[in-house]
């Protein structure tokens, strides 16, 4: 794998992506199957992974619909 100074240009295999995102390998597989992540030649782009992880964190902090904030 090529080393890039910009971590967003890095490509992770599924196991590395799971470790970097702090999720299970099965979660990475689900994200790929659902289209949330794109896999190329068995690898996931770090920028895409960081974006999905950011969306996941944001969704966790939003109040449920109908709940007073």
N, C-alpha and C positions, 0 to 999 in steps of 0.2 A: 504494500500500500504506500502511496506517496505521502510524504509529510508536507503539509501546507501550514504556513504561518497563520492563516485564517481558519479557525476550527470549523466554520460553516462550509468550507470546501472539502471537508473530510467525508469519507464514505465508510460506513460501519457495516459489518455483517450482522445478521440478526441477533446473535448472542451479544456482540459489542453494543448494539443499539439498545438492547434490553438493559444491559448494565448501565449505560450512559444515562438512560431515562429513568432508571430506578423502577422498572416494571419487569414483569415476567416475559419470557420468550413467547409464551402463548399470546400475551397482549400485543406484542410486536406483530405476530402473525395475524391477529384479528385486525389490527390497524391496516396492514397491507391488503388483506382480503376485502376490507370495507372501502378501500380507496383513500383512506386518510393518509397513508404513506405510500410512496412509489418505490418499488424495488427494481434496481437495474443490475443485472449480472450477479444477483444474490446479495446486493448491498443497498443500503438506505443512506440517502444524503443527510448529513448532520443538520443542515439548515432546515430541512423538512421535519426532521425529528424534533428539533428544538421548537419549531412552530406548533406541532401537534402537542407537545408537552406544555407549552405556554397556554394553549387553548384549554387543555385539560385542567390546569391549575386555575384558570380564570373561571371555568364552569363550576368548579368546586366552591369558589368564594361568592358566587352570585346567590342571592336569596331565592328561595323557591317561589314560583309564580303564586300570587295571591297572599304572600306573607308581607306583613308590614316591615319596612326597613328601619 
